[in-house]
Amino acid sequence: MGEIDRATVVVVMANIAQALSHLTRLRILELLRGEGAYVMDLTEWTGRPQANISQHLAILRDAGLVVAEREGMAVRYRLKDDRVFEIMDRMKALAEAQIVSGAVSRMEQSPKFQRMMQKCKGGKMPRGRKMWKKR
């Protein structure tokens, strides 16, 4: 394998960052920790319509972050590379540091932030799963 073109690396990085830039996709990825999940489970756990979840899964698949495995009539999605969780865990640590430092207080006043909070609180988490693991 030869040298990797820097421009290609930057474009792939941008695609990954874009795939990670949506609340629903972050929730989906978190729910895929471990054994993965079926679309119907993701629909129930996020409170989002099946078509919407399928669109988000397509974006994650196109970015190379998830794979679909057919099991009879059902399709189970799982993470393609666990290093995505390293990225998410670092983003979580950064977000927590911003919250603790008070940097988020101005952000909390925006209507966009309030809408995102409402979306994040919707849906049901499966038993035994938590959105974020405690350290």
LUMLUM-545106 format. One line per field, with one value per residue: residue number from 1; x, z, y of N, C-alpha, C, O in turn; residue in three letters. Coordinates in nm, 3 decimals. Each point is the difference from the previous one (the first is absolute). Layout:
BEGIN
i = (NUM,...)
npx = (X,...)
npz = (Z,...)
npy = (Y,...)
capx = (X,...)
capz = (Z,...)
capy = (Y,...)
cpx = (X,...)
cpz = (Z,...)
cpy = (Y,...)
opx = (X,...)
opz = (Z,...)
opy = (Y,...)
aa = (ALA,...)
% end
This chain:
BEGIN
i = (1,2,3,4,5,6,7,8,9,10,11,12,13,14,15,16,17,18,19,20,21,22,23,24,25,26,27,28,29,30,31,32,33,34,35,36,37,38,39,40,41,42,43,44,45,46,47,48,49,50,51,52,53,54,55,56,57,58,59,60,61,62,63,64,65,66,67,68,69,70,71,72,73,74,75,76,77,78,79,80,81,82,83,84,85,86,87,88,89,90,91,92,93,94,95,96,97,98,99,100,101,102,103,104,105,106,107,108,109,110,111,112,113,114,115,116,117,118,119,120,121,122,123,124,125,126,127,128,129,130,131,132,133,134,135)
npx = (0.085,-0.117,0.140,-0.010,-0.155,0.170,0.059,0.138,0.219,0.110,0.068,0.187,0.196,0.062,0.103,0.218,0.158,0.045,0.148,0.206,-0.021,-0.015,-0.136,-0.125,0.100,-0.018,-0.191,-0.023,0.106,-0.100,-0.158,0.130,-0.026,0.212,-0.186,0.008,-0.036,-0.186,-0.027,-0.058,0.185,0.113,-0.105,0.020,0.183,-0.022,-0.109,0.168,-0.064,-0.162,-0.190,-0.123,-0.134,-0.196,-0.155,-0.118,-0.173,-0.183,-0.119,-0.144,-0.199,-0.157,-0.098,-0.152,-0.193,-0.129,-0.052,-0.022,-0.118,0.046,-0.197,0.082,-0.171,0.107,-0.047,0.179,-0.079,0.164,0.074,0.023,-0.058,0.093,0.119,-0.149,0.018,0.154,-0.058,-0.110,0.131,0.100,-0.113,-0.008,0.180,0.016,-0.115,0.087,0.160,-0.075,-0.053,0.155,0.080,-0.160,0.157,-0.058,0.114,0.204,0.162,0.069,0.143,0.180,-0.086,0.170,0.098,-0.103,0.040,0.189,-0.013,-0.096,0.125,0.132,-0.124,0.035,-0.213,-0.009,0.044,0.152,-0.147,0.015,-0.174,0.217,-0.135,-0.018,0.174,-0.079,0.061)
npz = (0.000,-0.173,-0.113,0.222,-0.157,-0.015,-0.213,-0.080,0.043,-0.125,-0.200,-0.010,-0.001,-0.196,-0.138,0.035,-0.072,-0.218,-0.057,0.024,-0.213,-0.001,0.053,-0.174,-0.130,0.071,-0.046,-0.205,-0.054,0.069,-0.141,-0.124,0.154,-0.045,0.111,0.096,-0.212,0.114,-0.220,-0.034,-0.011,-0.191,-0.135,0.036,-0.066,-0.223,-0.031,-0.073,-0.134,-0.032,-0.061,0.175,0.109,-0.099,0.039,0.190,0.006,-0.094,0.131,0.150,-0.089,-0.037,0.202,-0.068,0.020,-0.183,0.150,-0.220,0.186,-0.206,0.081,-0.166,0.146,0.157,0.078,-0.016,0.148,-0.150,0.212,-0.125,0.095,0.099,-0.187,-0.112,0.055,-0.135,-0.209,-0.040,-0.002,-0.198,-0.162,0.020,-0.061,-0.220,-0.088,0.030,-0.147,-0.197,-0.006,-0.008,-0.207,-0.044,-0.058,0.159,0.178,-0.071,0.024,0.213,-0.016,-0.065,-0.148,-0.100,0.111,-0.009,-0.188,-0.007,0.105,-0.115,-0.152,0.083,0.025,-0.210,-0.018,-0.112,0.214,-0.149,0.003,0.198,-0.086,-0.047,0.053,0.222,-0.122,0.169,0.044)
npy = (-0.117,0.080,0.137,0.039,-0.040,0.147,0.028,-0.157,0.026,0.149,-0.074,-0.125,0.109,0.088,-0.144,-0.036,0.145,-0.019,-0.157,0.086,0.067,-0.222,0.168,0.066,0.152,0.211,0.109,0.090,0.189,0.189,0.075,0.133,0.161,-0.050,-0.061,0.203,0.065,-0.058,-0.043,-0.214,-0.128,-0.034,-0.148,-0.220,-0.111,-0.031,-0.194,-0.127,0.168,-0.153,0.101,0.071,-0.144,-0.047,0.157,-0.005,-0.141,0.088,0.138,-0.086,-0.055,0.159,0.031,-0.151,0.114,0.012,-0.160,-0.040,-0.041,-0.081,0.076,-0.127,-0.022,-0.116,0.207,-0.134,0.148,0.029,0.005,0.182,0.197,-0.178,-0.022,-0.126,-0.217,-0.094,-0.060,-0.192,-0.181,-0.033,-0.109,-0.223,-0.118,-0.040,-0.174,-0.205,-0.055,-0.078,-0.217,-0.163,-0.026,-0.152,-0.148,-0.145,0.078,0.051,-0.153,-0.012,0.171,-0.115,0.147,0.107,0.168,0.200,0.118,0.120,0.198,0.167,0.109,0.161,0.183,0.072,-0.065,-0.194,0.044,-0.066,-0.166,0.106,0.114,0.024,0.174,0.030,-0.063,-0.125,0.210)
capx = (-0.085,0.083,-0.026,-0.139,-0.011,-0.051,-0.130,-0.095,-0.017,-0.079,-0.137,-0.059,-0.022,-0.118,-0.118,-0.023,-0.047,-0.137,-0.087,-0.008,-0.047,-0.145,-0.043,-0.059,0.106,0.078,-0.080,0.002,0.131,0.009,-0.085,0.064,0.110,-0.021,-0.043,-0.072,-0.145,-0.089,-0.064,-0.122,0.042,0.047,-0.120,-0.065,0.087,0.020,-0.128,-0.001,-0.062,0.089,0.060,0.101,0.113,0.064,0.078,0.119,0.087,0.062,0.109,0.107,0.055,0.077,0.123,0.081,-0.002,-0.081,-0.025,-0.129,0.012,-0.132,-0.028,-0.133,-0.073,0.040,0.135,0.063,0.107,0.103,0.109,0.104,0.128,-0.023,0.070,-0.101,-0.033,0.107,-0.031,-0.118,0.037,0.078,-0.097,-0.076,0.085,0.008,-0.131,-0.013,0.089,-0.065,-0.114,0.054,0.063,-0.102,0.004,-0.123,-0.114,-0.050,-0.054,-0.127,-0.106,-0.042,-0.111,0.053,0.044,-0.121,-0.061,0.085,-0.023,-0.130,0.018,0.085,-0.077,-0.105,0.034,0.027,0.125,-0.023,0.040,0.140,0.089,0.004,0.052,0.143,0.055,0.072,0.143)
capz = (0.000,-0.012,0.086,-0.006,-0.044,0.108,-0.037,0.022,0.145,0.047,-0.047,0.080,0.133,-0.008,-0.011,0.133,0.088,-0.039,0.046,0.145,0.039,0.022,0.127,-0.019,-0.038,0.121,0.083,-0.066,0.022,0.141,0.016,-0.067,0.082,0.032,-0.102,-0.110,0.020,-0.116,-0.028,0.081,0.135,-0.006,-0.015,0.131,0.099,-0.028,-0.018,-0.136,-0.098,-0.064,-0.120,0.046,0.049,-0.117,-0.065,0.082,-0.015,-0.133,0.011,0.078,-0.084,-0.106,0.061,0.039,0.146,0.039,-0.100,0.014,-0.011,-0.014,0.081,-0.047,-0.053,0.075,-0.021,0.122,-0.024,0.102,-0.030,-0.082,0.066,0.136,0.024,0.001,0.140,0.056,-0.042,0.074,0.141,0.011,-0.016,0.125,0.101,-0.034,0.031,0.146,0.045,-0.034,0.092,0.133,-0.003,-0.021,-0.139,-0.069,0.048,-0.108,-0.101,0.050,-0.021,-0.141,-0.035,-0.060,0.110,0.068,-0.088,0.006,0.131,-0.007,-0.081,0.071,0.109,-0.056,-0.022,0.118,-0.004,0.032,0.135,0.017,-0.079,0.038,-0.112,0.019,0.109,0.100,0.002)
capy = (0.117,0.118,0.116,0.047,0.138,0.085,0.053,-0.108,-0.014,0.113,-0.019,-0.108,0.057,0.087,-0.087,-0.059,0.108,0.033,-0.109,0.008,0.133,0.004,-0.057,-0.134,-0.094,-0.027,-0.091,-0.131,-0.060,-0.040,-0.118,-0.112,-0.053,-0.141,-0.097,0.062,0.008,-0.004,0.128,0.015,0.036,0.139,0.083,0.007,0.062,0.142,0.068,0.056,-0.090,-0.097,0.060,0.093,-0.081,-0.059,0.105,0.024,-0.118,0.009,0.097,-0.065,-0.106,0.065,0.052,-0.114,-0.016,-0.116,-0.103,-0.068,-0.146,-0.059,-0.119,-0.039,0.115,0.119,0.051,0.051,0.096,0.004,0.090,-0.060,0.018,0.050,0.127,0.106,0.026,0.082,0.137,0.042,0.016,0.125,0.109,0.003,0.062,0.142,0.059,0.007,0.107,0.127,0.017,0.031,0.132,0.102,0.045,-0.040,0.078,0.086,-0.090,-0.054,0.098,0.004,-0.089,-0.124,-0.085,-0.047,-0.103,-0.119,-0.062,-0.068,-0.120,-0.094,-0.058,-0.086,-0.140,-0.082,-0.076,-0.141,-0.041,-0.036,0.085,0.139,0.079,0.014,-0.081,0.076,-0.033)
cpx = (0.089,-0.039,-0.144,0.002,-0.066,-0.139,-0.109,-0.030,-0.091,-0.146,-0.070,-0.026,-0.125,-0.128,-0.034,-0.055,-0.143,-0.098,-0.020,-0.067,-0.150,-0.037,-0.053,0.108,0.091,-0.075,0.001,0.133,0.015,-0.081,0.061,0.120,-0.031,-0.041,-0.068,-0.150,-0.072,-0.066,-0.123,0.035,0.046,-0.117,-0.068,0.084,0.019,-0.131,-0.013,-0.066,0.104,0.071,0.114,0.124,0.076,0.085,0.130,0.098,0.070,0.117,0.117,0.068,0.089,0.132,0.092,0.002,-0.079,-0.009,-0.135,0.023,-0.140,-0.008,-0.142,-0.067,0.044,0.143,0.049,0.112,0.098,0.110,0.106,0.135,-0.024,0.074,-0.096,-0.037,0.109,-0.025,-0.118,0.032,0.081,-0.092,-0.081,0.081,0.013,-0.131,-0.018,0.088,-0.061,-0.117,0.050,0.058,-0.100,-0.005,-0.130,-0.117,-0.058,-0.068,-0.139,-0.118,-0.054,-0.116,0.047,0.043,-0.121,-0.070,0.080,-0.018,-0.132,0.012,0.079,-0.077,-0.112,0.048,0.032,0.134,-0.032,0.046,0.148,0.096,-0.009,0.060,0.150,0.042,0.071,0.144,0.041)
cpz = (0.000,0.098,-0.020,-0.033,0.111,-0.031,0.022,0.148,0.052,-0.043,0.080,0.142,0.002,-0.010,0.135,0.095,-0.032,0.047,0.151,0.048,0.026,0.127,-0.017,-0.035,0.119,0.092,-0.060,0.027,0.144,0.024,-0.067,0.078,0.033,-0.122,-0.120,0.027,-0.133,-0.017,0.088,0.144,0.004,-0.010,0.135,0.099,-0.023,-0.010,-0.137,-0.095,-0.068,-0.122,0.038,0.049,-0.117,-0.075,0.077,-0.010,-0.136,0.002,0.076,-0.081,-0.109,0.052,0.048,0.149,0.047,-0.117,0.030,-0.024,-0.005,0.084,-0.034,-0.063,0.066,-0.036,0.131,-0.043,0.115,-0.047,-0.081,0.071,0.136,0.031,-0.005,0.144,0.070,-0.033,0.082,0.148,0.022,-0.017,0.127,0.109,-0.025,0.035,0.151,0.057,-0.029,0.093,0.136,0.004,-0.020,-0.143,-0.075,0.037,-0.106,-0.109,0.041,-0.025,-0.143,-0.026,-0.061,0.109,0.070,-0.083,0.005,0.132,0.001,-0.080,0.075,0.112,-0.049,-0.017,0.130,-0.018,0.033,0.141,0.002,-0.082,0.052,-0.116,0.010,0.117,0.097,0.001,0.135)
cpy = (0.123,0.109,0.047,0.150,0.084,0.054,-0.105,-0.017,0.111,-0.016,-0.110,0.049,0.088,-0.082,-0.063,0.106,0.038,-0.108,0.006,0.129,0.010,-0.076,-0.142,-0.102,-0.032,-0.096,-0.141,-0.070,-0.048,-0.127,-0.123,-0.055,-0.146,-0.079,0.062,0.000,-0.008,0.136,0.019,0.037,0.146,0.097,0.019,0.080,0.149,0.077,0.065,-0.100,-0.089,0.060,0.095,-0.075,-0.061,0.103,0.027,-0.118,0.001,0.098,-0.060,-0.110,0.062,0.057,-0.112,-0.027,-0.120,-0.098,-0.065,-0.148,-0.060,-0.127,-0.043,0.120,0.131,0.040,0.058,0.095,-0.008,0.094,-0.073,0.004,0.065,0.130,0.119,0.034,0.080,0.147,0.053,0.023,0.128,0.121,0.016,0.070,0.150,0.071,0.016,0.112,0.136,0.028,0.044,0.141,0.113,0.051,-0.026,0.091,0.092,-0.082,-0.050,0.093,-0.001,-0.096,-0.132,-0.098,-0.061,-0.110,-0.129,-0.073,-0.077,-0.129,-0.107,-0.070,-0.090,-0.142,-0.071,-0.069,-0.145,-0.032,-0.035,0.085,0.143,0.076,0.016,-0.087,0.092,-0.047,-0.045)
opx = (0.091,-0.080,-0.052,0.073,-0.106,-0.084,-0.109,-0.115,-0.089,-0.091,-0.117,-0.104,-0.080,-0.100,-0.117,-0.097,-0.079,-0.109,-0.106,-0.017,-0.053,0.050,0.039,-0.005,0.045,0.060,0.012,0.003,0.053,0.043,-0.038,0.060,-0.113,0.070,-0.032,-0.043,0.058,-0.014,-0.022,-0.074,-0.035,0.002,-0.036,-0.053,0.018,-0.001,-0.086,0.003,0.117,0.119,0.103,0.113,0.123,0.108,0.107,0.121,0.115,0.103,0.115,0.121,0.109,0.098,0.108,0.091,0.029,0.021,-0.042,0.064,-0.078,0.088,-0.096,0.053,-0.033,0.079,-0.064,0.081,-0.037,0.009,0.032,0.082,-0.054,-0.027,0.033,-0.024,-0.029,0.017,0.005,-0.050,-0.015,0.017,-0.029,-0.052,-0.003,0.002,-0.048,-0.040,0.011,-0.022,-0.054,-0.015,0.035,-0.077,-0.025,-0.101,-0.122,-0.103,-0.088,-0.115,-0.108,-0.006,-0.062,-0.030,0.000,-0.046,-0.058,-0.001,-0.008,-0.055,-0.032,0.029,-0.062,0.120,0.017,0.032,-0.086,0.089,0.051,0.121,-0.106,0.087,0.070,-0.066,0.065,0.028,0.116)
opz = (0.082,0.091,-0.112,0.061,0.051,0.090,0.047,0.039,0.081,0.078,0.037,0.058,0.094,0.062,0.037,0.072,0.091,0.046,0.049,0.121,0.011,0.025,0.077,0.047,0.014,0.058,0.073,0.036,0.025,0.076,0.032,-0.042,0.035,-0.101,-0.095,0.111,-0.106,0.096,0.052,0.064,0.092,0.059,0.037,0.071,0.096,0.011,-0.020,0.025,-0.012,-0.019,-0.067,-0.032,0.000,-0.048,-0.059,-0.007,-0.010,-0.061,-0.041,0.009,-0.027,-0.074,0.051,0.051,0.106,-0.116,0.115,-0.096,0.095,-0.004,0.065,-0.094,-0.049,-0.050,0.060,-0.087,0.116,-0.118,0.027,-0.016,0.007,0.102,0.051,0.032,0.092,0.085,0.051,0.060,0.102,0.070,0.042,0.073,0.094,0.055,0.046,0.092,0.082,0.040,0.059,0.100,0.012,-0.030,-0.105,-0.070,-0.009,-0.054,-0.085,-0.003,-0.026,0.059,0.024,-0.009,0.032,0.056,0.006,0.004,0.054,0.040,-0.009,0.033,0.079,0.002,0.104,-0.108,0.084,0.054,-0.092,0.008,0.043,-0.071,-0.101,0.103,-0.040,-0.021,0.021)
opy = (0.011,-0.021,0.001,0.077,-0.036,0.009,0.033,-0.019,-0.026,0.029,0.015,-0.032,-0.007,0.035,-0.008,-0.026,0.024,0.032,-0.039,0.020,0.110,-0.109,-0.089,-0.113,-0.113,-0.090,-0.099,-0.117,-0.108,-0.087,-0.113,-0.099,-0.033,-0.003,-0.072,-0.031,0.024,0.075,0.109,0.076,0.074,0.108,0.111,0.085,0.075,0.123,0.086,-0.120,0.036,-0.024,0.005,0.038,-0.002,-0.034,0.013,0.020,-0.042,-0.026,0.016,-0.018,-0.050,0.008,0.026,-0.065,-0.055,0.036,-0.007,-0.040,0.014,-0.085,0.043,0.059,0.108,-0.081,0.086,-0.032,-0.016,0.035,-0.116,-0.091,0.110,0.063,0.107,0.117,0.077,0.087,0.112,0.095,0.067,0.100,0.112,0.084,0.079,0.111,0.103,0.071,0.092,0.114,0.094,0.069,0.117,0.092,0.058,0.000,0.013,0.039,-0.014,-0.044,0.054,-0.108,-0.104,-0.119,-0.119,-0.099,-0.109,-0.123,-0.110,-0.103,-0.119,-0.115,-0.071,-0.027,0.063,-0.049,-0.027,0.067,-0.064,-0.019,0.045,-0.050,-0.008,-0.005,0.096,-0.118,-0.033)
aa = (MET,GLY,GLU,ILE,ASP,ARG,ALA,THR,VAL,VAL,VAL,VAL,MET,ALA,ASN,ILE,ALA,GLN,ALA,LEU,SER,HIS,LEU,THR,ARG,LEU,ARG,ILE,LEU,GLU,LEU,LEU,ARG,GLY,GLU,GLY,ALA,TYR,VAL,MET,ASP,LEU,THR,GLU,TRP,THR,GLY,ARG,PRO,GLN,ALA,ASN,ILE,SER,GLN,HIS,LEU,ALA,ILE,LEU,ARG,ASP,ALA,GLY,LEU,VAL,VAL,ALA,GLU,ARG,GLU,GLY,MET,ALA,VAL,ARG,TYR,ARG,LEU,LYS,ASP,ASP,ARG,VAL,PHE,GLU,ILE,MET,ASP,ARG,MET,LYS,ALA,LEU,ALA,GLU,ALA,GLN,ILE,VAL,SER,GLY,ALA,VAL,SER,ARG,MET,GLU,GLN,SER,PRO,LYS,PHE,GLN,ARG,MET,MET,GLN,LYS,CYS,LYS,GLY,GLY,LYS,MET,PRO,ARG,GLY,ARG,LYS,MET,TRP,LYS,LYS,ARG)
% end
